[in-house]
């Protein structure tokens, strides 16, 4: 018999990213993003991937997931 591995999702985030049109086409595009914490129903806007990383790291820290490593499955 093979043991089954069950993944329990403790942290889920929904990330919305969009580009807003500019009145002057030669100006750089404005990219905006919103992070929705599915566990707490909190939303906040971020201005960079670094800010997104800080939010997720803070949530993991608060839950005691201190020793961690990011990986692709």
Buried (B, 14 or more C-beta within 10 A) or exposed (E): EEEEEEEEEEEEEEEEEEEEEEEEEEEEEEEEBEBBBEEEEEEEEBEEEEEBEEBBEEBBEEEEEEEEEEEEE
